[in-house]
Amino acid sequence: MAGVILIPLYTRHLAPETFGVYGLAEAIIQVAVVVLALGFNVAYLQWFAELPEERRRRLLTVALVLIGVGSAVGGGLLALAGVTGIGSRLTGLPPRPEFWTIGPLIVLGVLSSLLLTQLRSQRRAIAFSLASVIRLFATVGASIYTVTVSPGGVAGVLYGRLGGEAAAMVFLVTVTRRSFGGWGEWPEFSRMMRYGLPIVVSSIVITILGITGRYLLTWLGSLADVGIYTAATKVAGVVSLLMVQPFGIAWGGLMFQIAKEPEARAVYAQILFATWTLGWAVIAATGLLTPELFALLTSRAYVAAERVFPWLLVNQLMILMQYPVGIGLYLRGRTGLLASVYVAGLAVNLAMGLGLVRWAGSTGAAIAWCASNVTITAATWTIGQRLYPLQWSRAKFLAVAAGGSVLLYAGASAAGQVWSVTTIVRAAAAVVVVAGCGWLVLRRLAVPSLELGAMPQNQDTG
């Protein structure tokens, strides 16, 4: 949330070139956090449901210590590389003294991820939300000073983030301290890591997919292109904030528990349809208001980011859908297949990106990222249906996608028409779309589960 709220601050005080440098530093931090967390944030959810409380405490303590030490070593090496400029040809980062913050940001990111997973497992929604609120206010408060007063620039952004992460960590340690235990559970920790490591590969590839465009633009374009692309991804974070992240948090705690229900397949099918329909409604409504959204959140120096935005919205939807379409792989314990799927998606991203970035710059990078996630979602769905078939209607899913695509095109065509008469029309259309899709989903959910269970698999009802 802080990343979205701070967009106006960043884009009004940082030129695209400067914001591009921060975008590259942020990319390195994101990859490191995913790698060094070792898949704990997914694997622990299953172990939490199986182990008694005392064993869970020991397992959490061992994980925090070992993963924390690993993240400190890895983060320290990356910070040293950033300060000295080692590997700058690969990372694109010029040597800067403020890059010492990369180390503590990685450590805090990894450890907060582990503790937030504990809160998710315990279904402590209030504490989980408070951690996010504290991080938000601390980051915003610190950044207002560090970006606008001193030291400014990339250093100001990094120092502001560090203040927010530190405040959130203090709170997380306080609220989870009773979850820590003694030393032990080495066999369980080993088993959990073996389960989580294939997911780590997938998570690494997912993260690399998100930063590939930035680096292709660094190598084939300019830092200004990176800044435009990064700004567009930050604005697209509105969709991630409203839809992808909340769904992922809820899904992680519920996906294995739903399997215990007598009509589990029907429930998963309902969730799949609802997610697809409401997802298209949200990105279509957001896309219709693209000019106004960018006028509020960015400065005129970033107007080129509007062309990038529609592709990033569809990309967010594909990321969202990867949660429900992959249920079969998780329930059947075939998470190892995810690595192959995501590597294939990365290959698509690179193959398309090399040509598209040369042709269309930041827009080409967004198209390539979107195409890769479409590929991943389709492949995951195909494999998942073989392992754990769900009922669905191809015609209805395609109809929803077609309608959403038309509305996204309408929003993209209104570029530059800010706060005009068409704004009222587009805003009204956005409300109608969200309300209509919400009604459709509620009507679908009203169908008795037994009736759904009796439906033939993969039926196309038209």
DOPAKE-279532 format. One line per 8 residues: number of its first residue (from 1); their letters; for each residue y, x, z of C-alpha. Coordinates in nm, 4 decimals, padded with zeros to 6 digits, m for minus. Layout:
REM residues N
NUM> A> Y:X:Z ~ ...;
//
This chain:
REM residues 462
1> MAGVILIP> 00.0000:00.0000:00.0000 ~ 00.2410:00.2845:00.0782 ~ 00.1924:00.4200:m00.2723 ~ 00.3119:00.0893:m00.4191 ~ 00.6018:00.0344:m00.1785 ~ 00.7297:00.3886:m00.2270 ~ 00.7333:00.3732:m00.6079 ~ 01.1047:00.2803:m00.6182;
9> LYTRHLAP> 01.1865:00.5685:m00.3833 ~ 00.9841:00.8188:m00.5842 ~ 01.1002:00.7113:m00.9300 ~ 01.4684:00.6982:m00.8308 ~ 01.4727:01.0446:m00.6735 ~ 01.2142:01.2304:m00.8819 ~ 01.2375:01.2963:m01.2545 ~ 00.9191:01.2242:m01.4536;
17> ETFGVYGL> 00.8461:01.5983:m01.4730 ~ 00.8653:01.6366:m01.0943 ~ 00.6639:01.3230:m01.0356 ~ 00.4068:01.4660:m01.2760 ~ 00.3626:01.7713:m01.0526 ~ 00.3004:01.5452:m00.7539 ~ 00.0551:01.3414:m00.9628 ~ m00.1534:01.6520:m01.0246;
25> AEAIIQVA> m00.1502:01.7525:m00.6556 ~ m00.2520:01.3994:m00.5597 ~ m00.5387:01.4140:m00.8081 ~ m00.6766:01.7303:m00.6464 ~ m00.6598:01.5698:m00.3013 ~ m00.8368:01.2548:m00.4244 ~ m01.1280:01.4469:m00.5752 ~ m01.1659:01.6692:m00.2694;
33> VVVLALGF> m01.1757:01.3731:m00.0290 ~ m01.4481:01.2037:m00.2313 ~ m01.6588:01.5189:m00.2638 ~ m01.6313:01.6267:00.0979 ~ m01.7069:01.2803:00.2423 ~ m02.0630:01.3224:00.1041 ~ m02.1117:00.9503:00.0366 ~ m02.0986:00.8697:00.4079;
41> NVAYLQWF> m01.8709:00.5673:00.3544 ~ m02.1485:00.3873:00.1630 ~ m02.4669:00.5236:00.3209 ~ m02.3552:00.4606:00.6795 ~ m02.3198:00.0870:00.6136 ~ m02.6946:00.0568:00.5654 ~ m02.7850:00.2869:00.8556 ~ m02.5520:00.0954:01.0859;
49> AELPEERR> m02.7494:m00.2229:01.0197 ~ m03.0831:m00.0555:01.0935 ~ m03.0219:00.1683:01.3967 ~ m02.9676:00.0647:01.7616 ~ m02.6263:00.1308:01.9120 ~ m02.6996:00.4548:02.0962 ~ m02.8549:00.6172:01.7888 ~ m02.5605:00.5044:01.5774;
57> RRLLTVAL> m02.3241:00.6818:01.8154 ~ m02.5097:01.0096:01.7861 ~ m02.5292:00.9777:01.4085 ~ m02.1546:00.9122:01.3794 ~ m02.0718:01.2113:01.6008 ~ m02.2907:01.4501:01.4007 ~ m02.1419:01.3239:01.0750 ~ m01.7831:01.3614:01.1958;
65> VLIGVGSA> m01.8354:01.7197:01.3141 ~ m02.0288:01.8498:01.0151 ~ m01.8298:01.6705:00.7481 ~ m01.5053:01.7563:00.9284 ~ m01.5869:02.1279:00.9279 ~ m01.6801:02.1141:00.5604 ~ m01.3567:01.9368:00.4710 ~ m01.1522:02.1924:00.6667;
73> VGGGLLAL> m01.3099:02.4789:00.4726 ~ m01.2770:02.3070:00.1356 ~ m00.9243:02.1837:00.2025 ~ m00.8141:02.5266:00.3214 ~ m00.9381:02.6945:00.0034 ~ m00.7630:02.4404:m00.2188 ~ m00.4393:02.4765:m00.0216 ~ m00.4564:02.8544:m00.0638;
81> AGVTGIGS> m00.5072:02.8122:m00.4379 ~ m00.2067:02.5786:m00.4566 ~ 00.0264:02.8103:m00.2673 ~ m00.0752:03.1245:m00.4562 ~ m00.1168:02.9669:m00.8005 ~ m00.4803:03.0723:m00.8372 ~ m00.6382:02.8604:m01.1088 ~ m00.3058:02.7130:m01.2182;
89> RLTGLPPR> m00.4185:02.7064:m01.5804 ~ m00.6926:02.4647:m01.4827 ~ m00.5084:02.2586:m01.2209 ~ m00.1722:02.2547:m01.3971 ~ 00.0008:02.3155:m01.0632 ~ 00.2761:02.5761:m01.0411 ~ 00.2536:02.7850:m00.7205 ~ 00.4629:02.6236:m00.4472;
97> PEFWTIGP> 00.4790:02.6876:m00.0704 ~ 00.4639:02.3145:00.0118 ~ 00.1116:02.2948:m00.1248 ~ m00.0157:02.4130:00.2155 ~ m00.0134:02.0402:00.2952 ~ m00.3079:01.9889:00.0585 ~ m00.5452:02.1229:00.3261 ~ m00.4546:01.8907:00.6147;
105> LIVLGVLS> m00.4182:01.5945:00.3779 ~ m00.7776:01.6487:00.2634 ~ m00.9115:01.6818:00.6191 ~ m00.7250:01.3724:00.7394 ~ m00.8317:01.1782:00.4309 ~ m01.2005:01.2569:00.4846 ~ m01.2058:01.1882:00.8584 ~ m01.0045:00.8667:00.8317;
113> SLLLTQLR> m01.2475:00.7473:00.5650 ~ m01.5386:00.8019:00.8055 ~ m01.3689:00.6215:01.0922 ~ m01.2600:00.3321:00.8716 ~ m01.6235:00.2960:00.7651 ~ m01.7152:00.2627:01.1308 ~ m01.4615:m00.0184:01.1719 ~ m01.5932:m00.1906:00.8599;
121> SQRRAIAF> m01.9474:m00.1723:00.9941 ~ m01.8351:m00.3260:01.3231 ~ m01.6333:m00.5927:01.1377 ~ m01.3245:m00.5023:01.3367 ~ m01.0855:m00.6437:01.0820 ~ m00.7806:m00.6351:01.3091 ~ m00.8216:m00.2659:01.3958 ~ m00.8951:m00.1838:01.0315;
129> SLASVIRL> m00.5796:m00.3621:00.9204 ~ m00.3680:m00.2059:01.1946 ~ m00.4721:00.1403:01.0786 ~ m00.3431:00.0573:00.7322 ~ m00.0209:m00.0887:00.8727 ~ 00.0429:00.2179:01.0885 ~ m00.0211:00.4492:00.7933 ~ 00.2124:00.2380:00.5815;
137> FATVGASI> 00.5070:00.2331:00.8226 ~ 00.4668:00.5974:00.9193 ~ 00.4472:00.7098:00.5556 ~ 00.7426:00.4971:00.4458 ~ 00.9549:00.5964:00.7446 ~ 00.8836:00.9669:00.7040 ~ 00.9233:00.9578:00.3243 ~ 01.2658:00.7947:00.3365;
145> YTVTVSPG> 01.3899:01.1045:00.5160 ~ 01.1772:01.3738:00.3499 ~ 01.2391:01.2495:m00.0059 ~ 01.6057:01.1482:00.0162 ~ 01.7409:01.3981:00.2723 ~ 01.5251:01.7058:00.3219 ~ 01.3347:01.8791:00.1734 ~ 01.3202:01.6377:m00.1236;
153> GVAGVLYG> 01.1179:01.6727:m00.4432 ~ 00.7410:01.7210:m00.4358 ~ 00.7603:01.8711:m00.0866 ~ 00.9285:01.5567:00.0440 ~ 00.6563:01.3334:m00.0972 ~ 00.3767:01.5486:00.0475 ~ 00.5399:01.5762:00.3916 ~ 00.5910:01.2007:00.4027;
161> RLGGEAAA> 00.2261:01.1417:00.3231 ~ 00.1183:01.3925:00.5857 ~ 00.3173:01.2114:00.8532 ~ 00.1565:00.8794:00.7632 ~ m00.1974:01.0197:00.7573 ~ m00.1507:01.1904:01.0933 ~ m00.0237:00.8722:01.2587 ~ m00.3155:00.6713:01.1212;
169> MVFLVTVT> m00.5658:00.9322:01.2432 ~ m00.4306:00.9190:01.5988 ~ m00.4774:00.5421:01.5991 ~ m00.8272:00.5572:01.4458 ~ m00.9519:00.8097:01.6991 ~ m00.8132:00.5923:01.9783 ~ m00.9816:00.2686:01.8662 ~ m01.3179:00.4271:01.7735;
177> RRSFGGWG> m01.3565:00.6673:02.0668 ~ m01.6185:00.4437:02.2305 ~ m01.8317:00.4718:01.9162 ~ m01.8912:00.8451:01.9668 ~ m02.2068:00.9688:02.1389 ~ m02.4098:01.2787:02.2030 ~ m02.5501:01.5341:01.9637 ~ m02.8607:01.4462:01.7628;
185> EWPEFSRM> m03.0136:01.2268:01.4906 ~ m03.0580:01.5175:01.2503 ~ m03.3453:01.3507:01.0587 ~ m03.1393:01.0340:01.0140 ~ m02.8348:01.2330:00.9059 ~ m03.0480:01.4135:00.6490 ~ m03.1933:01.0861:00.5206 ~ m02.8501:00.9289:00.5037;
193> MRYGLPIV> m02.7112:01.2215:00.3049 ~ m03.0022:01.2045:00.0593 ~ m02.9206:00.8377:00.0086 ~ m02.5495:00.9011:m00.0214 ~ m02.5427:01.2126:m00.2409 ~ m02.6279:01.0260:m00.5650 ~ m02.3430:00.7918:m00.4785 ~ m02.1206:01.0961:m00.4250;
201> VSSIVITI> m02.1874:01.2038:m00.7822 ~ m02.0880:00.8583:m00.9002 ~ m01.7801:00.8571:m00.6763 ~ m01.6766:01.2003:m00.8001 ~ m01.7062:01.0856:m01.1590 ~ m01.5083:00.7685:m01.0766 ~ m01.2327:00.9810:m00.9258 ~ m01.2376:01.2257:m01.2170;
209> LGITGRYL> m01.2124:00.9283:m01.4521 ~ m00.8906:00.8350:m01.2761 ~ m00.7365:01.1812:m01.3092 ~ m00.8706:01.2838:m01.6503 ~ m00.5717:01.1246:m01.8217 ~ m00.3296:01.3275:m01.6092 ~ m00.4968:01.6539:m01.7020 ~ m00.5363:01.5701:m02.0699;
217> LTWLGSLA> m00.1647:01.4951:m02.0734 ~ m00.0981:01.8264:m01.8958 ~ m00.2963:02.0210:m02.1543 ~ m00.1994:01.8206:m02.4631 ~ 00.1389:01.6807:m02.3606 ~ 00.3959:01.7557:m02.0917 ~ 00.4579:01.7049:m01.7215 ~ 00.6945:01.4221:m01.8166;
225> DVGIYTAA> 00.4003:01.2435:m01.9811 ~ 00.2017:01.2971:m01.6629 ~ 00.4882:01.1469:m01.4626 ~ 00.5058:00.8371:m01.6863 ~ 00.1301:00.7900:m01.6661 ~ 00.1249:00.8409:m01.2882 ~ 00.4062:00.5886:m01.2425 ~ 00.2140:00.3290:m01.4466;
233> TKVAGVVS> m00.1003:00.3867:m01.2387 ~ 00.1035:00.3435:m00.9200 ~ 00.2396:00.0083:m01.0403 ~ m00.1127:m00.0968:m01.1429 ~ m00.1976:m00.0209:m00.7819 ~ m00.0483:m00.3625:m00.7059 ~ m00.3668:m00.5144:m00.8484 ~ m00.5810:m00.2674:m00.6580;
241> LLMVQPFG> m00.3936:m00.3560:m00.3396 ~ m00.4214:m00.7329:m00.3865 ~ m00.7686:m00.7527:m00.5323 ~ m00.9853:m00.4423:m00.5716 ~ m00.9469:m00.2878:m00.2259 ~ m00.9867:m00.6113:m00.0234 ~ m01.2932:m00.7074:m00.2254 ~ m01.4464:m00.3623:m00.1873;
249> IAWGGLMF> m01.3953:m00.3690:00.1893 ~ m01.5535:m00.7125:00.2242 ~ m01.8318:m00.6373:m00.0235 ~ m01.9399:m00.3204:00.1540 ~ m02.0028:m00.5122:00.4740 ~ m02.1696:m00.8155:00.3158 ~ m02.3708:m00.7110:00.0102 ~ m02.6855:m00.6153:00.2028;
257> QIAKEPEA> m02.6563:m00.9073:00.4439 ~ m02.6358:m01.1664:00.1643 ~ m02.9766:m01.0449:00.0445 ~ m03.1295:m01.1914:00.3609 ~ m03.0169:m01.5436:00.2692 ~ m03.2782:m01.7817:00.1172 ~ m03.0597:m01.8464:m00.1912 ~ m02.9291:m01.4909:m00.2236;
265> RAVYAQIL> m02.9433:m01.4789:m00.6034 ~ m02.7397:m01.7973:m00.6313 ~ m02.4797:m01.6583:m00.3905 ~ m02.4518:m01.3320:m00.5855 ~ m02.4160:m01.5297:m00.9105 ~ m02.1360:m01.7376:m00.7619 ~ m01.9556:m01.4271:m00.6420 ~ m01.9924:m01.2676:m00.9850;
273> FATWTLGW> m01.8372:m01.5637:m01.1676 ~ m01.5598:m01.6075:m00.9110 ~ m01.4683:m01.2385:m00.9221 ~ m01.4562:m01.2320:m01.3024 ~ m01.2466:m01.5480:m01.3291 ~ m00.9987:m01.4756:m01.0526 ~ m00.9786:m01.1131:m01.1606 ~ m00.8658:m01.2073:m01.5095;
281> AVIAATGL> m00.6218:m01.4580:m01.3614 ~ m00.4584:m01.1952:m01.1401 ~ m00.4219:m00.9295:m01.4112 ~ m00.3001:m01.1884:m01.6651 ~ m00.0368:m01.3198:m01.4231 ~ 00.0687:m00.9652:m01.3391 ~ 00.0825:m00.8690:m01.7055 ~ 00.3035:m01.1661:m01.7900;
289> LTPELFAL> 00.5664:m01.0293:m01.5516 ~ 00.5442:m00.6652:m01.6628 ~ 00.9164:m00.6203:m01.7501 ~ 01.0336:m00.7618:m01.4179 ~ 00.7743:m00.5667:m01.2205 ~ 00.8871:m00.2360:m01.3677 ~ 01.2538:m00.3262:m01.3291 ~ 01.1933:m00.3760:m00.9562;
297> LTSRAYVA> 00.9645:m00.0804:m00.8928 ~ 01.0862:00.1970:m01.1224 ~ 01.4007:00.3424:m01.2748 ~ 01.4982:00.3381:m01.6417 ~ 01.3593:00.6903:m01.6830 ~ 01.0104:00.5378:m01.6555 ~ 01.0521:00.2496:m01.9033 ~ 00.7859:00.4028:m02.1311;
305> AERVFPWL> 00.5279:00.3250:m01.8616 ~ 00.5402:m00.0453:m01.9593 ~ 00.3360:00.0332:m02.2712 ~ 00.0677:00.1932:m02.0581 ~ 00.0460:m00.0897:m01.8055 ~ m00.1727:m00.3579:m01.9791 ~ m00.4575:m00.1118:m02.0312 ~ m00.4441:m00.0080:m01.6682;
313> LVNQLMIL> m00.4626:m00.3723:m01.5590 ~ m00.7843:m00.4287:m01.7548 ~ m00.9089:m00.1003:m01.6148 ~ m00.8527:m00.2271:m01.2588 ~ m01.0511:m00.5393:m01.3402 ~ m01.3432:m00.3317:m01.4679 ~ m01.3369:m00.1253:m01.1476 ~ m01.3441:m00.4481:m00.9476;
321> MQYPVGIG> m01.6417:m00.5842:m01.1416 ~ m01.8468:m00.2741:m01.0755 ~ m01.8996:m00.4021:m00.7198 ~ m02.0847:m00.7278:m00.7979 ~ m02.2563:m00.6177:m01.1220 ~ m02.4193:m00.3234:m00.9456 ~ m02.5880:m00.5240:m00.6703 ~ m02.9325:m00.4837:m00.8273;
329> LYLRGRTG> m02.9181:m00.1052:m00.8104 ~ m02.8254:m00.1101:m00.4407 ~ m03.0812:m00.3721:m00.3381 ~ m03.3624:m00.1939:m00.5250 ~ m03.2592:00.1487:m00.3944 ~ m03.1887:00.2809:m00.7456 ~ m02.8469:00.4252:m00.6714 ~ m02.9509:00.7458:m00.8462;
337> LLASVYVA> m02.9056:00.5645:m01.1772 ~ m02.5365:00.5195:m01.1029 ~ m02.4769:00.8897:m01.1529 ~ m02.6059:00.8745:m01.5112 ~ m02.3987:00.5639:m01.5839 ~ m02.0770:00.7180:m01.4559 ~ m02.1386:01.0486:m01.6315 ~ m02.1776:00.8522:m01.9560;
345> GLAVNLAM> m01.8496:00.6784:m01.8802 ~ m01.6813:01.0130:m01.8216 ~ m01.8140:01.1372:m02.1573 ~ m01.6593:00.8320:m02.3250 ~ m01.3302:00.8995:m02.1476 ~ m01.3180:01.2624:m02.2599 ~ m01.4320:01.1955:m02.6156 ~ m01.1797:00.9177:m02.6697;
353> GLGLVRWA> m00.9053:01.0777:m02.4630 ~ m00.8908:01.3991:m02.6659 ~ m00.7994:01.2021:m02.9760 ~ m00.6031:00.9173:m02.8224 ~ m00.3769:01.1395:m02.6096 ~ m00.2752:01.3336:m02.9205 ~ m00.2121:01.0048:m03.1025 ~ m00.0491:00.7876:m02.8358;
361> GSTGAAIA> 00.0300:01.0095:m02.5373 ~ 00.0143:00.8356:m02.1999 ~ m00.0877:00.5061:m02.3627 ~ m00.3824:00.6807:m02.5264 ~ m00.4884:00.8233:m02.1894 ~ m00.4838:00.4710:m02.0421 ~ m00.6885:00.3287:m02.3321 ~ m00.9517:00.5988:m02.2884;
369> WCASNVTI> m00.9773:00.5351:m01.9120 ~ m01.0076:00.1624:m01.9711 ~ m01.2780:00.2089:m02.2372 ~ m01.4795:00.4307:m02.0053 ~ m01.4776:00.1720:m01.7270 ~ m01.5709:m00.1044:m01.9709 ~ m01.8694:00.1111:m02.0689 ~ m01.9654:00.1726:m01.7052;
377> TAATWTIG> m01.9379:m00.1941:m01.6096 ~ m02.1443:m00.3099:m01.9085 ~ m02.4150:m00.0483:m01.8490 ~ m02.4333:m00.1223:m01.4752 ~ m02.4628:m00.4935:m01.5450 ~ m02.7409:m00.4388:m01.8010 ~ m02.9451:m00.2218:m01.5646 ~ m02.8762:m00.4478:m01.2684;
385> QRLYPLQW> m03.0010:m00.7529:m01.4568 ~ m03.3334:m00.5817:m01.5197 ~ m03.3742:m00.4912:m01.1541 ~ m03.2359:m00.8086:m00.9947 ~ m03.1624:m01.0836:m01.2513 ~ m02.8769:m01.3260:m01.1827 ~ m02.7922:m01.6544:m01.3564 ~ m02.4830:m01.6439:m01.5751;
393> SRAKFLAV> m02.3197:m01.8003:m01.8795 ~ m02.2207:m01.5574:m02.1522 ~ m01.9960:m01.8127:m02.3247 ~ m01.7969:m01.8867:m02.0095 ~ m01.7481:m01.5200:m01.9277 ~ m01.6282:m01.4456:m02.2823 ~ m01.3945:m01.7458:m02.2796 ~ m01.2291:m01.6264:m01.9601;
401> AAGGSVLL> m01.1881:m01.2758:m02.1046 ~ m01.0406:m01.4069:m02.4299 ~ m00.7841:m01.6205:m02.2489 ~ m00.6837:m01.3366:m02.0197 ~ m00.6452:m01.0956:m02.3135 ~ m00.4097:m01.3334:m02.4936 ~ m00.1889:m01.3618:m02.1860 ~ m00.1833:m00.9834:m02.1387;
409> YAGASAAG> m00.0693:m00.9454:m02.4998 ~ 00.2044:m01.2014:m02.4398 ~ 00.3288:m01.0030:m02.1411 ~ 00.3248:m00.6757:m02.3360 ~ 00.5218:m00.8401:m02.6171 ~ 00.8014:m00.9274:m02.3725 ~ 00.8834:m00.5632:m02.2963 ~ 01.2564:m00.5257:m02.2352;
417> QVWSVTTI> 01.3206:m00.8979:m02.1823 ~ 01.4044:m00.8609:m01.8141 ~ 01.5462:m01.1512:m01.6103 ~ 01.5914:m01.3712:m01.9181 ~ 01.4977:m01.7305:m01.9994 ~ 01.1528:m01.6087:m02.0962 ~ 01.1103:m01.4800:m01.7411 ~ 01.0996:m01.8403:m01.6149;
425> VRAAAAVV> 00.8479:m01.9373:m01.8817 ~ 00.6246:m01.6382:m01.8106 ~ 00.6465:m01.6885:m01.4347 ~ 00.5505:m02.0547:m01.4722 ~ 00.2600:m01.9580:m01.6974 ~ 00.1445:m01.7039:m01.4381 ~ 00.1406:m01.9680:m01.1640 ~ m00.0502:m02.2112:m01.3863;
433> VVAGCGWL> m00.3080:m01.9455:m01.4765 ~ m00.3800:m01.8460:m01.1175 ~ m00.3879:m02.2078:m00.9959 ~ m00.6096:m02.3173:m01.2846 ~ m00.8592:m02.0373:m01.2367 ~ m00.8617:m02.1003:m00.8630 ~ m00.9454:m02.4649:m00.9272 ~ m01.2200:m02.3645:m01.1707;
441> VLRRLAVP> m01.3773:m02.1326:m00.9145 ~ m01.3616:m02.3944:m00.6382 ~ m01.5219:m02.6484:m00.8697 ~ m01.7974:m02.4001:m00.9490 ~ m01.8551:m02.3257:m00.5817 ~ m01.8959:m02.6969:m00.5159 ~ m02.2241:m02.6915:m00.7136 ~ m02.5113:m02.7052:m00.4623;
449> SLELGAMP> m02.6941:m02.3750:m00.4270 ~ m03.0315:m02.5400:m00.4860 ~ m02.9122:m02.6637:m00.8213 ~ m02.7980:m02.3129:m00.9089 ~ m03.1284:m02.1727:m00.7982 ~ m03.3052:m02.4064:m01.0377 ~ m03.1013:m02.2849:m01.3354 ~ m03.2886:m02.0646:m01.5832;
457> QNQDTG> m03.2037:m01.6957:m01.5731 ~ m02.9257:m01.5675:m01.7997 ~ m02.8700:m01.9142:m01.9394 ~ m02.5866:m01.9704:m02.1822 ~ m02.4607:m02.3156:m02.1029 ~ m02.1615:m02.2853:m02.3318;
//
